[in-house]
Amino acid sequence: MARVLCGAALGAAAAWLVASLACAEVQINPNGWRFPNILTAAKEAIRLSDQTPLIPGKETILKGYRKADGTRFRTYEIEGRIFGVEFDTDGKLPFEYGIMDTDGDGKFETKIIYGPTNKDHGYVPQWVIDYYYTRHPELKKAGPQTRIPPPSLNVSAPPPTGPPPPPPKVVVPPPFALQQPNP
């Protein structure tokens, strides 16, 4: 009996270790993580994305930038409110980590260091969704009957239900625009 329990405990510990190595690391800094200087970075791309089922359509604007040292970062914003930034420090995709403002106070207090599977990412915080609907009162907010999964670091896309959509169009500004500072 003792051998069976010990073996089960070792198996559970091994499973926990494997799971913890495969997941992202989340760090909280109450003072906030440093936000990148958008004014000194070159703009690379702007595209729309659907990051939450709680807002209809492609609601999130992704803006890509490159710093002089080669670091890339991408901001996530809805209705002018930036709630997340992802960083690629080695100049090669994928992004290594992201920071989020989870409560709308302007401090990016949550840092998510992506795991080896790179499936762990942030989510659209509730304060951004609430702000969106204050800006669009004509739209009906998802009701209690709407079954939306709770926020999770392990967000996966829903299974496809029809033919695959065409790839998103990447908007690349002309070279002279990349040299100009942001307005």
KOLVOSE-456631 format. One line per 3 residues: for each residue x, y, z of N, C-alpha, C. Coordinates in nm, 4 decimals. Each point is the difference from the previous one (the first is absolute). Last residue first. Layout:
<lumtors>
X/Y/Z/X/Y/Z/X/Y/Z | ... $
</lumtors>
This chain:
<lumtors>
0.2926/6.1153/-3.4328/-0.0618/0.1315/0.0291/-0.0439/0.0089/0.1435 | 0.4278/-0.3008/-0.1616/-0.1456/-0.0065/0.0147/-0.0554/0.1383/0.0259 | 0.4587/-0.0313/-0.2740/-0.0502/-0.0311/0.1348/-0.1521/-0.0058/-0.0007 $
0.2963/-0.1308/-0.4416/-0.0583/0.1136/0.0704/-0.0456/-0.0399/0.1397 | 0.1819/-0.3035/-0.3340/0.1067/0.0863/0.0510/-0.0541/0.1166/0.0837 | -0.2792/-0.3158/-0.2342/0.0680/-0.0691/0.1087/0.1085/0.0865/0.0651 $
-0.2381/0.1418/-0.3870/-0.0844/0.0119/0.1205/0.0660/-0.0677/0.1194 | 0.1931/-0.0236/-0.4379/0.0183/0.1327/0.0582/-0.0811/0.0171/0.1289 | -0.0350/-0.4103/-0.2571/0.1258/0.0177/0.0741/0.0171/0.1374/0.0639 $
-0.4998/-0.1861/-0.0730/0.1138/0.0241/-0.0888/0.1251/0.0312/0.0812 | -0.3667/-0.3146/0.2309/0.0099/0.1381/-0.0454/0.1193/0.0173/-0.0931 | -0.3103/-0.4385/0.0827/0.1370/0.0455/0.0206/0.0094/0.1426/-0.0528 $
-0.3842/-0.3926/0.1517/0.0181/0.1346/-0.0515/0.1413/0.0441/0.0342 | -0.2581/-0.4928/-0.0725/0.0971/0.0739/0.0788/0.0208/0.1350/-0.0664 | -0.4196/-0.3685/0.0041/0.0809/0.0875/-0.0823/0.0925/0.0791/0.0910 $
-0.2000/-0.5040/0.1025/-0.0207/0.1432/0.0193/0.0963/0.0800/-0.0857 | -0.1773/-0.4827/-0.1657/0.0954/0.0555/0.0969/-0.0213/0.1505/0.0148 | -0.4234/-0.2997/-0.1208/0.1228/0.0420/-0.0672/0.0964/0.0592/0.1027 $
-0.3337/-0.3739/0.1737/-0.0079/0.1371/-0.0489/0.1287/0.0366/-0.0719 | -0.2038/-0.5081/0.0180/0.0888/0.0925/0.0716/-0.0108/0.1409/-0.0571 | -0.4241/-0.3318/-0.0081/0.1271/0.0133/-0.0709/0.0883/0.1025/0.0716 $
-0.3247/-0.1809/0.3366/-0.0216/0.0062/-0.1437/0.1332/0.0086/-0.0708 | -0.0319/-0.0265/0.4734/-0.1318/-0.0534/-0.0309/-0.0286/0.0000/-0.1490 | 0.4509/-0.0206/0.3762/-0.0611/0.0601/-0.1193/-0.1325/-0.0670/-0.0318 $
0.1840/0.0380/0.5088/0.0186/-0.0829/-0.1194/-0.0688/0.0641/-0.1202 | 0.1879/0.3228/0.3796/-0.1071/-0.0982/-0.0123/0.0219/-0.0831/-0.1266 | 0.4235/0.2005/0.2583/-0.1029/0.0415/-0.0943/-0.1095/-0.1054/-0.0048 $
0.2875/0.0783/0.4443/0.0160/-0.0610/-0.1310/-0.1165/0.0443/-0.0875 | 0.2741/0.1283/0.4909/-0.1086/0.0326/-0.0909/0.0283/-0.0664/-0.1336 | 0.1895/0.0091/0.5039/0.0036/-0.0996/-0.1066/-0.1183/0.0209/-0.0923 $
0.0450/0.2727/0.3755/0.1256/0.0174/-0.0721/0.0101/-0.0971/-0.1155 | -0.4725/0.1924/0.1767/0.0985/-0.1028/0.0297/0.1278/0.0313/-0.0745 | -0.5520/0.1800/0.1294/0.1359/0.0312/-0.0446/0.0972/-0.1079/0.0465 $
-0.4973/-0.1682/-0.0701/0.0660/0.1002/0.0844/0.1407/0.0279/-0.0513 | -0.3961/-0.1488/-0.3401/0.0938/-0.0592/0.0963/0.0656/0.1090/0.0839 | -0.4959/0.0318/-0.2024/0.1351/0.0434/-0.0321/0.0939/-0.0641/0.1005 $
-0.5380/-0.0071/-0.1656/0.0996/-0.0848/0.0672/0.1384/0.0367/-0.0498 | -0.4970/0.2615/0.0481/0.1147/-0.0234/-0.0863/0.1048/-0.0780/0.0767 | -0.3997/0.1604/0.2032/-0.0201/-0.1267/-0.0701/0.1167/-0.0319/-0.0939 $
-0.0298/0.4112/0.2510/0.0388/-0.1136/0.0852/-0.0188/-0.1347/-0.0692 | 0.0864/0.4214/-0.3232/-0.0826/-0.0249/0.1172/0.0456/-0.1207/0.0792 | 0.2541/0.3803/-0.3317/-0.0304/-0.1427/0.0114/-0.0736/-0.0258/0.1311 $
-0.0556/0.4805/-0.2126/0.1049/-0.0760/0.0671/-0.0433/-0.1462/0.0105 | -0.1549/0.3633/-0.3768/-0.0468/-0.0746/0.1156/0.1148/-0.0834/0.0558 | 0.0093/0.4886/-0.2745/0.0218/-0.1442/-0.0085/-0.0467/-0.0682/0.1278 $
-0.0067/0.4721/-0.0476/-0.0977/-0.0555/-0.0939/0.0153/-0.1515/-0.0157 | 0.2976/0.2827/0.2613/-0.1226/-0.0395/0.0712/-0.1063/-0.0600/-0.0921 | 0.5300/0.0997/-0.0047/-0.0964/-0.0488/-0.0998/-0.1284/-0.0444/0.0687 $
0.3651/0.1707/0.2516/0.0206/0.0770/-0.1228/-0.1001/-0.0371/-0.1086 | 0.0067/-0.2339/0.4069/-0.0376/0.1379/0.0335/0.0170/0.0901/-0.1216 | 0.1335/-0.4498/-0.0377/-0.1458/0.0136/-0.0023/-0.0467/0.1367/0.0500 $
0.4663/-0.0993/0.0038/-0.0492/-0.0111/-0.1372/-0.1510/0.0239/-0.0050 | 0.2085/-0.0316/0.4217/0.0246/0.1294/-0.0646/-0.0529/-0.0008/-0.1436 | -0.0149/-0.4055/0.2389/-0.0961/0.0962/0.0541/0.0154/0.1368/-0.0657 $
0.3161/-0.3257/-0.1107/-0.1305/-0.0367/-0.0560/-0.1069/0.0971/0.0492 | 0.4250/0.0425/0.1821/0.0034/0.0424/-0.1402/-0.1344/-0.0294/-0.0658 | 0.0703/-0.1451/0.4429/-0.0113/0.1458/-0.0026/0.0010/0.0531/-0.1435 $
0.0690/-0.4697/0.0905/-0.1395/0.0430/0.0090/-0.0145/0.1512/-0.0081 | 0.4250/-0.2402/-0.2391/-0.0545/0.0173/0.1351/-0.1428/0.0558/-0.0026 | 0.2625/-0.3169/-0.3581/-0.0556/0.1345/0.0059/-0.0625/0.0165/0.1378 $
0.4217/-0.3263/-0.0562/-0.1394/0.0029/-0.0401/-0.0453/0.1458/0.0020 | 0.5075/-0.2943/-0.0421/-0.0938/0.0772/0.0791/-0.1407/-0.0080/-0.0569 | 0.3347/-0.4123/-0.0727/0.0001/0.1425/-0.0325/-0.1005/0.0691/0.0897 $
0.2494/-0.5122/-0.1280/-0.0524/0.0837/0.1072/0.0143/0.1464/-0.0385 | 0.1688/-0.3663/-0.2598/-0.1449/0.0067/-0.0135/-0.0619/0.0915/0.1041 | 0.4761/-0.1662/-0.0937/-0.0383/0.1337/-0.0460/-0.1505/0.0106/-0.0258 $
0.3122/-0.3611/0.1720/-0.1009/-0.0253/-0.1030/-0.0475/0.1304/-0.0634 | 0.3139/0.0034/0.3640/0.0604/-0.0565/-0.1213/-0.1008/-0.0283/-0.1111 | -0.1340/0.3866/0.3446/0.0596/-0.1315/0.0164/0.0549/-0.0525/-0.1317 $
-0.0604/0.5341/0.1590/-0.0601/-0.1121/-0.0704/0.0791/-0.1287/0.0201 | -0.0836/0.4295/0.3159/0.1152/-0.0545/-0.0715/-0.0468/-0.1307/-0.0617 | -0.2520/0.4562/0.1936/-0.0195/-0.1395/-0.0350/0.1208/-0.0440/-0.0828 $
-0.1646/0.4143/0.3681/0.0961/-0.0423/-0.1025/-0.0190/-0.1494/-0.0215 | -0.2771/0.4519/0.2363/0.0076/-0.1439/-0.0224/0.0953/-0.0295/-0.1151 | -0.1171/0.4507/0.1458/0.0501/-0.0712/0.1178/0.0174/-0.1504/-0.0199 $
-0.0549/0.4905/-0.2384/0.0056/-0.1334/-0.0585/0.0636/-0.0927/0.1026 | -0.2886/0.4785/0.0502/0.1231/-0.0726/0.0339/-0.0090/-0.1405/-0.0599 | -0.3616/0.3141/-0.0281/0.1119/0.0551/-0.0750/0.1332/-0.0658/0.0309 $
-0.4567/-0.1173/0.1612/0.0579/0.1124/0.0746/0.1196/0.0637/-0.0712 | -0.3029/-0.4039/-0.1046/-0.0311/0.1297/-0.0583/0.0579/0.1193/0.0729 | 0.0404/-0.5065/0.0646/-0.1060/0.0683/0.0736/-0.0288/0.1421/-0.0486 $
0.3395/-0.3188/-0.1760/-0.1179/-0.0829/0.0229/-0.1148/0.0728/0.0684 | 0.4418/0.0745/-0.3217/-0.0672/0.0832/0.0991/-0.1338/-0.0689/0.0251 | 0.4759/-0.2355/-0.1919/-0.1420/0.0364/-0.0099/-0.0401/0.0950/0.1110 $
0.4486/-0.2513/-0.3100/-0.0452/0.0681/0.1210/-0.1432/0.0456/-0.0217 | 0.3614/-0.4117/-0.2131/-0.0949/0.1099/-0.0167/-0.0303/0.0635/0.1342 | 0.3998/-0.3414/-0.2861/-0.0846/0.0316/0.1147/-0.0927/0.1161/-0.0339 $
0.2779/-0.2291/-0.3344/0.0433/-0.0682/0.1220/-0.0899/0.0275/0.1200 | -0.0930/-0.0385/-0.5595/0.0181/0.0964/0.1076/0.0326/-0.0751/0.1292 | 0.1305/-0.2609/-0.4458/-0.1174/0.0643/0.0576/0.0377/0.1041/0.1054 $
0.2637/0.0482/-0.3806/-0.1271/-0.0432/0.0569/0.0168/-0.1362/0.0633 | 0.4007/0.3547/-0.0370/-0.0569/-0.1153/-0.0709/-0.1308/-0.0380/0.0680 | 0.2883/0.3481/0.1663/-0.0155/0.0321/-0.1420/-0.0557/-0.1129/-0.0837 $
0.0736/0.0414/0.4963/0.1121/-0.0548/-0.0763/-0.0110/0.0253/-0.1502 | -0.3331/0.1404/0.3366/0.1290/0.0610/0.0323/0.1150/-0.0519/-0.0848 | -0.5481/0.0751/0.0052/0.0900/-0.0958/-0.0644/0.1397/0.0581/0.0131 $
-0.5213/0.0889/0.2478/0.1374/0.0348/-0.0322/0.0730/-0.1178/-0.0637 | -0.5355/0.2314/0.1067/0.0828/-0.1198/-0.0107/0.1384/0.0415/-0.0484 | -0.4529/0.2440/0.2635/0.1160/0.0143/-0.0880/0.0747/-0.1330/0.0011 $
-0.5243/0.2410/0.1580/0.1042/-0.1013/-0.0012/0.1099/0.0313/-0.0988 | -0.3890/0.2781/0.0857/-0.0102/-0.0864/0.1180/0.1082/-0.1070/0.0035 | -0.1721/0.5123/-0.2233/0.0987/-0.1077/-0.0116/-0.0047/-0.0817/0.1286 $
-0.3698/0.3248/-0.2522/0.0515/-0.0424/0.1309/0.0963/-0.1172/-0.0201 | -0.2692/0.2139/-0.3531/0.1051/0.0902/0.0475/0.0598/-0.0366/0.1342 | -0.3393/-0.2727/-0.2205/-0.0541/0.1345/0.0229/0.1041/0.0941/0.0622 $
0.2006/-0.4411/0.0149/-0.1400/0.0058/-0.0400/-0.0502/0.1378/0.0377 | 0.5148/-0.2806/-0.0676/-0.0889/0.1062/0.0469/-0.1395/-0.0142/-0.0572 | 0.5466/-0.2094/0.0596/-0.1384/-0.0440/-0.0176/-0.0893/0.1109/0.0528 $
0.5497/-0.0406/-0.1928/-0.1001/0.0458/0.0965/-0.1376/-0.0532/-0.0400 | 0.5420/-0.1576/-0.0776/-0.1320/0.0146/-0.0614/-0.0977/0.0423/0.1084 | 0.5792/-0.0258/-0.1217/-0.1115/-0.0115/0.0928/-0.1283/0.0308/-0.0742 $
0.5790/-0.1208/-0.0605/-0.1331/0.0263/-0.0564/-0.1013/-0.0049/0.1129 | 0.5648/0.0912/-0.0497/-0.1122/-0.0532/0.0762/-0.1308/0.0382/-0.0699 | 0.4396/0.1549/-0.1370/-0.0549/-0.1183/-0.0650/-0.1160/-0.0645/0.0733 $
0.2449/0.4247/0.0979/0.0831/-0.1156/0.0364/-0.0510/-0.1314/-0.0603 | -0.2340/0.4200/-0.0582/0.1308/0.0094/-0.0655/0.0883/-0.1207/0.0309 | -0.5286/-0.0812/0.0197/0.0905/0.0959/0.0624/0.1348/-0.0038/-0.0721 $
-0.5168/-0.1190/-0.1750/0.1365/-0.0504/0.0162/0.0857/0.1112/0.0589 | -0.5720/-0.1576/-0.0479/0.1084/0.0973/0.0032/0.1339/-0.0717/0.0095 | -0.5844/-0.0710/-0.0999/0.1339/-0.0543/0.0149/0.1057/0.1081/-0.0121 $
-0.5535/-0.0627/0.1370/0.0980/0.0880/-0.0626/0.1388/-0.0545/0.0296 | -0.5590/-0.1468/0.0038/0.1361/-0.0426/0.0327/0.0954/0.0915/-0.0761 | -0.5417/0.0145/0.1684/0.1012/0.0512/-0.0925/0.1360/-0.0436/0.0518 $
-0.5275/-0.2014/0.0703/0.1306/0.0341/0.0562/0.0953/0.0465/-0.1094 | -0.4622/-0.1658/-0.0667/-0.0035/0.1180/0.0858/0.1367/0.0502/0.0445 | -0.3019/-0.3083/-0.3638/0.1427/0.0169/0.0292/0.0167/0.1321/0.0734 $
-0.4795/-0.2459/0.0459/0.0935/0.0352/-0.1066/0.1452/0.0044/0.0455 | -0.3661/0.0530/0.3850/-0.0191/-0.0512/-0.1363/0.1106/0.0468/-0.0957 | 0.0403/-0.1127/0.5328/-0.0188/0.1189/-0.0833/-0.0113/-0.0495/-0.1440 $
0.0696/-0.3165/0.3370/-0.0937/0.0889/0.0683/-0.0265/0.1297/-0.0762 | 0.3192/-0.3673/-0.1051/-0.1343/-0.0218/-0.0525/-0.1035/0.0932/0.0645 | 0.5445/0.0961/-0.0881/-0.0990/-0.0400/0.1003/-0.1360/-0.0228/-0.0658 $
0.3983/0.1255/-0.2458/0.0641/-0.0538/0.1194/-0.0989/-0.0446/0.1071 | 0.0783/0.1319/-0.5498/-0.1110/-0.0329/0.0896/0.0591/-0.0707/0.1210 | 0.2342/0.3789/-0.3514/-0.0081/-0.1378/0.0464/-0.1220/-0.0169/0.0894 $
0.2986/0.3546/-0.3797/-0.1139/-0.0254/0.0880/-0.0049/-0.1471/0.0362 | 0.4464/0.3236/-0.1335/-0.1040/-0.0906/-0.0492/-0.1094/-0.0140/0.1043 | 0.5076/0.2575/-0.1578/-0.1251/0.0198/0.0735/-0.1002/-0.0989/-0.0590 $
0.5848/0.0913/0.0099/-0.1249/-0.0536/-0.0540/-0.1164/0.0365/0.0907 | 0.4592/0.1858/0.0444/0.0156/-0.1057/-0.1002/-0.1317/-0.0443/-0.0620 | 0.2687/0.4476/0.2679/-0.1256/-0.0718/-0.0207/0.0200/-0.1036/-0.1094 $
0.3821/0.1960/0.3438/-0.0490/0.0036/-0.1382/-0.1287/-0.0815/-0.0096 | 0.1811/0.2636/0.4544/0.0018/-0.1270/-0.0732/-0.0554/0.0195/-0.1404 | 0.0146/0.3354/0.3573/0.1336/-0.0212/-0.0549/0.0108/-0.1289/-0.0804 $
-0.4119/0.1369/0.2182/0.0448/0.1139/-0.0804/0.1364/-0.0224/-0.0642 | -0.2111/-0.3056/0.3126/-0.0551/-0.0119/-0.1344/0.0544/0.1106/-0.0903 | 0.1864/-0.2452/0.4532/-0.0168/0.1345/-0.0559/-0.0418/-0.0130/-0.1463 $
-0.1118/-0.3762/0.3991/0.0992/0.0447/-0.0992/-0.0321/0.1400/-0.0540 | -0.1095/-0.1840/0.5066/-0.0644/0.0052/-0.1304/0.1010/0.0522/-0.1021 | 0.0685/-0.2604/0.4944/0.0318/0.1147/-0.0851/-0.0637/-0.0143/-0.1376 $
-0.2241/-0.2105/0.4459/0.1175/-0.0272/-0.0817/0.0182/0.1154/-0.0963 | -0.2526/0.0218/0.5018/-0.0108/-0.0085/-0.1455/0.1333/-0.0284/-0.0668 | -0.1353/0.0191/0.4812/0.0389/0.1296/-0.0557/-0.0072/0.0028/-0.1514 $
-0.0928/-0.4024/0.2489/-0.1011/0.1013/0.0324/0.0335/0.1392/-0.0553 | 0.1247/-0.4905/-0.1842/0.0774/0.1116/0.0527/-0.1002/0.1123/0.0285 | 0.0092/-0.5693/-0.1192/-0.0765/0.1203/0.0318/0.0950/0.1036/0.0605 $
0.0211/-0.4716/-0.3406/0.0617/0.0808/0.1048/-0.0837/0.1260/0.0183 | -0.0201/-0.5302/-0.2368/-0.0660/0.1283/0.0199/0.0655/0.0706/0.1175 | 0.1157/-0.4133/-0.3840/0.0260/0.0523/0.1340/-0.0654/0.1379/0.0087 $
-0.1434/-0.4414/-0.3232/0.0638/0.1305/0.0123/0.0230/0.0338/0.1468 | -0.0138/-0.5188/-0.1610/-0.0864/0.1167/0.0115/0.0814/0.1280/0.0115 | 0.1786/-0.4548/-0.0159/-0.0631/0.0290/-0.1280/-0.0836/0.1266/0.0037 $
0.2244/-0.1829/0.3850/0.1020/0.0383/-0.0963/-0.0613/0.0414/-0.1329 | -0.2754/-0.1667/0.3459/0.0501/0.1323/0.0374/0.1081/0.0464/-0.0956 | -0.1856/-0.4330/-0.0561/-0.0999/0.1030/-0.0286/0.0530/0.1387/0.0328 $
0.2703/-0.3691/0.1085/-0.0106/0.0118/-0.1451/-0.0984/0.1104/-0.0359 | 0.0377/-0.1005/0.4545/0.1247/0.0586/-0.0484/-0.0062/0.0200/-0.1511 | -0.3569/-0.2273/0.2100/-0.0021/0.1420/0.0345/0.1239/0.0702/-0.0552 $
-0.0224/-0.4660/-0.0473/-0.0980/0.0654/-0.0873/-0.0059/0.1494/0.0270 | 0.2680/-0.2591/0.2836/0.0598/0.0067/-0.1336/-0.0944/0.0694/-0.0976 | -0.1587/-0.0844/0.4329/0.1056/0.1020/0.0042/0.0649/0.0155/-0.1367 $
-0.3166/-0.3431/0.0519/-0.0668/0.1309/0.0055/0.1029/0.1126/0.0008 | 0.1644/-0.4386/0.0221/-0.0616/0.0245/-0.1306/-0.0675/0.1358/-0.0051 | 0.1740/-0.1470/0.4093/0.1085/0.0344/-0.0921/-0.0546/0.0298/-0.1392 $
-0.3052/-0.1471/0.3189/0.0482/0.1333/0.0371/0.1124/0.0434/-0.0928 | -0.1660/-0.4365/-0.0470/-0.0999/0.0965/-0.0449/0.0448/0.1423/0.0309 | 0.2668/-0.3497/0.1601/0.0082/0.0062/-0.1457/-0.0987/0.1009/-0.0565 $
-0.0164/-0.0853/0.4584/0.1236/0.0695/-0.0317/0.0143/0.0150/-0.1514 | -0.3609/-0.2528/0.1585/-0.0187/0.1424/0.0298/0.1234/0.0804/-0.0357 | 0.0295/-0.4680/-0.0459/-0.0962/0.0533/-0.0962/-0.0198/0.1494/0.0231 $
0.2647/-0.2370/0.3076/0.0692/0.0139/-0.1284/-0.0923/0.0603/-0.1052 | -0.1745/-0.1059/0.4241/0.0876/0.1171/0.0082/0.0727/0.0215/-0.1318 | -0.2696/-0.3846/0.0377/-0.0831/0.1197/0.0000/0.0868/0.1250/0.0000 $
</lumtors>
